[in-house]
């Protein structure tokens, strides 16, 4: 089952859920879960996660001057 779609009923999906997940993960298979002959859910593979790298130039350190914890609210009141 390489990249294929299969339909299984709810009872079969419940009984073989681990095997279905293994198929989805390893072979990129898609399963449609059926109840009384009608589709109710799909189990599909998730795309590969991308690595996120920092943008060049945005990883630099910053320098903070002054006291971060000082109460300077009076300076901002009349600004």
Long-range contacts (C-beta under 8 A, 24 or more apart in sequence): 1-27, 1-29, 2-27, 2-28, 2-29, 3-27, 3-28, 3-29, 4-29, 4-30, 5-29, 5-30, 5-31, 5-32, 6-30, 6-31, 6-32, 7-31, 7-32, 7-34, 7-39, 8-32, 8-33, 8-34, 9-33, 9-34, 9-35, 10-34, 10-35, 10-40
